[in-house]
Amino acid sequence: MLKIAKKDLASLFALIKESGELYLPVKVAEQTNFAAYEDGAEFDLDTLKSVKSPKDVFFPQSETLYTCKNEGKTIKITPEELVDQPFVVFGMKACDVGGIEVLDRVFLSDPVDSFYAARRAHGTIVALACHEPEESCFCKVFGIDAAEPVADVATWMIGDELYWKALTEKGEALTEKVSSLLTDADEQVVENEKTAIRAIIEKLPYSDLSLEGWNGDAVAEKFDSKLWNELYKPCLACGTCTFVCPTCQCYDIKDYNTGSSVQRYRCWDSCMYSDFTMMAHGNNRTSQMQRFRQRFMHKLVYFPANNDGTYSCVGCGRCVDKCPASLNIVKVIKAFGEKGE
Amino acid sequence: MQELITRAKELLENGTVARVLGWKIGDLPYNPEPAFFETAESLDKFVYNGFCGANLSKYMIEASKLEGKTLVCLKPCDTYSFNQLLTEHRVDRDKAYIIGVGCKGKLDVEKIKKTGIKGIVSISGAEADSACDTLEIDTLYGKKSCAYGDAMLERCHVCKGKEHKIYDELIGESRDTADKERFAEVEMIEAMSPEEKFAFFQKELSKCIRCNACRNVCPACSCRKCVFDSNKFDSAQKANVDSFEEKMFHIIRAFHVAGRCTDCGECSRVCPQGIPLHLFNRKFIKDIDELYGDYTAGAEAGSLAPLTDFKMDDAEPSIVNERG
């Protein structure tokens, strides 16, 4: 176990940045989101949850795939270059790391998504334990331990010090690079912090949420439930829940006419949107009820059906915090639980 | 609140209304959700407190298509939106039974959290019938408190008043909450140099994630199909292609609701990134007031709005040259 004083973090970040891009929670106009660290930016490790999850470090909200340009009588197609330089993401929480594991199942399984795979190969994740979990957190329900994140490096912010422990080869390599700033630390301090975090997690209002009945075998039963007709009603059909979510992975591919060329890009899609999965024949979900149902069925039924029982929710609670109509996945799970469905 | 529930049950049971549109108690102390209640028993979950900020007027567009009347609970500011929707023929007055509910200012849990309060277990003082000026908050990290005014939504600090502009009956008391000058923020921006203005909006709008929450919650945004949702339009609704586009979406929206926006503040309430979107709309309101005389959208149903009316002494387009 190593450590560094909180006041020296700026030096740590400067040193990390010497060998590549560094992404960490940065405060801009009062809101904290993951962004590439620039000198003078206000990094914020105190806010528990960034508004958007850090998933766009690996899976950006919008990215160009290739560009087509007329050159005489031919069309020149230039694929976008893949990320080929190492970078570091600092400050992801255990749930955020869990989100990346969900994305891995989608983008690293055959056919491998080369854009995502390149970023995963070059990125080193430094995760930060959750010093003070909040009431909207429910990672425990999905077997995630906010006290002990599993990443390339795990860190704990305790008092005026950041405790640091490398867990993988990538993590060892990064530790080696910044070793001049780290000093040996007492493991027991971190053990005490873990105990304190876990004690709070036990008391969180959602920690005892039951997922009984939600699994890959429940397709027909859940799909046909009349409850959806009630649950969707307050939904505004905005994309907030999907865009702040660390596991939502649906994307759309579109063309952007630059005037002299066409950029084919992909951007996050939202099952809440009216043209989600629009096909030549039209749309297979024609009502907001169907679109609303899709979000929860995907996370709690379809995804586990296709991924050995793994849910595509990690309990970060961002949708709980941000839904303009105060709807969320917890309320959906509870509503089914109450009706015994 | 009990009076409201009792009355709603009565109106449901005697057949005056087919359903009640209000708020359902949440599973955290601050997250009640808009909800339709169709039976007297279901009203046991009805709640009306400081966290019922959601403006229910827009839900009446869909409710107007249903069989029978819908009892809708509207706060004073929500009634402006309802009137505006009536003016635009988007809701049916005959399908609504409006109970004007008292309001003592609505709360924003984000503001409470910004004061450093986290791990909220319970909140007292937010009840509709409480006269408290302080919220007492139990958290996993000890007891905290927060002044009611400090936790209020921005819009309540510039409240248009306690008067309901349309209703069938009134239940509950309201409180004066306005303690700030409505156009002060706009004037502050007007005083900036063009470069400062650009930098301000660039910084704010660069946070936009194109979730469309501002548009979808907006009672003035009631087009059946938004131009930004059209797949025939080069500008996708899902991502900002460049920094121009992120501004374009918000500027087009502001122009489209100009003269129709009642300044209900829902856009700023729902923005997950805390962008002060109301500033665009309020700038237009201020300009309309200055150029055409004071006008408040939604103050009365059917009113002729300056931008959809013509008078000989209307401002000429050349006014732009003088105003800069």
Contacts between the chains, C-beta under 8 A, distances in Angstrom:
chain1	res1	chain2	res2	distance
A	28	B	203	6.5
A	28	B	206	7.1
A	28	B	207	6.5
A	29	B	203	5.0
A	29	B	204	5.4
A	29	B	207	6.2
A	29	B	274	7.5
A	29	B	275	7.8
A	30	B	114	7.9
A	30	B	274	5.7
A	31	B	207	5.6
A	31	B	273	5.2
A	31	B	274	5.3
A	33	B	207	7.2
A	33	B	273	7.9
A	48	B	118	7.1
A	51	B	207	7.8
A	51	B	209	7.9
A	51	B	272	5.7
A	51	B	273	5.7
A	52	B	209	6.2
A	61	B	209	6.9
A	61	B	210	8.0
A	61	B	239	5.5
A	62	B	239	3.9
A	62	B	240	7.1
A	62	B	241	6.9
A	132	B	118	6.0
A	132	B	119	6.6
A	132	B	140	7.9
A	132	B	141	6.3
A	133	B	119	7.3
A	133	B	140	8.0
A	134	B	118	5.1
A	134	B	119	5.6
A	134	B	120	8.0
A	135	B	28	6.0
A	135	B	118	7.8
A	135	B	119	5.6
A	135	B	120	5.3
A	135	B	121	6.9
A	135	B	140	7.2
A	136	B	28	7.0
A	200	B	119	7.3
A	200	B	140	5.7
A	203	B	140	5.7
A	204	B	140	7.4
A	205	B	27	7.4
A	205	B	28	6.8
A	205	B	121	7.3
A	233	B	34	7.8
A	233	B	35	7.1
A	233	B	36	5.9
A	234	B	33	4.9
A	234	B	34	4.3
A	234	B	35	6.2
A	234	B	59	7.9
A	236	B	213	6.6
A	236	B	216	4.2
A	236	B	217	5.6
A	236	B	270	7.8
A	237	B	216	5.7
A	238	B	211	5.1
A	238	B	212	4.9
A	238	B	213	3.9
A	238	B	215	7.7
A	238	B	216	4.4
A	238	B	217	7.3
A	238	B	270	7.6
A	239	B	209	7.9
A	239	B	210	7.3
A	239	B	211	4.3
A	239	B	212	5.9
A	239	B	213	7.7
A	239	B	238	7.4
A	240	B	209	7.9
A	240	B	211	4.3
A	240	B	213	5.0
A	240	B	270	7.7
A	240	B	272	5.2
A	242	B	211	7.9
A	243	B	209	4.8
A	243	B	210	7.5
A	243	B	211	4.9
A	243	B	272	7.8
A	244	B	209	7.6
A	244	B	211	8.0
A	244	B	272	6.1
A	252	B	236	7.5
A	252	B	238	6.0
A	254	B	236	5.5
A	256	B	234	7.2
A	256	B	241	5.4
A	257	B	234	6.0
A	265	B	239	7.8
A	265	B	241	7.4
A	267	B	236	6.5
A	267	B	238	4.9
A	267	B	239	3.4
A	268	B	238	6.3
A	268	B	239	6.7
A	269	B	238	6.0
A	270	B	211	7.8
A	270	B	238	6.9
A	273	B	212	7.9
A	273	B	229	7.3
A	273	B	237	6.7
A	273	B	238	6.9
A	274	B	225	8.0
A	274	B	229	5.5
A	275	B	229	6.7
A	275	B	231	5.3
A	278	B	231	6.5
A	320	B	28	7.5
A	320	B	31	7.4
A	322	B	272	4.4
A	324	B	54	7.7
A	324	B	213	4.9
A	324	B	216	7.9
A	324	B	217	5.5
A	324	B	269	7.4
A	324	B	270	3.5
A	325	B	33	5.6
A	325	B	34	5.9
A	325	B	54	6.7
A	326	B	26	5.8
A	326	B	31	4.0
A	326	B	32	6.4
A	326	B	33	4.2
A	326	B	54	7.9
A	327	B	33	5.9
A	330	B	27	6.6
A	331	B	26	8.0
A	331	B	27	6.2
A	331	B	33	7.5
A	334	B	27	6.5
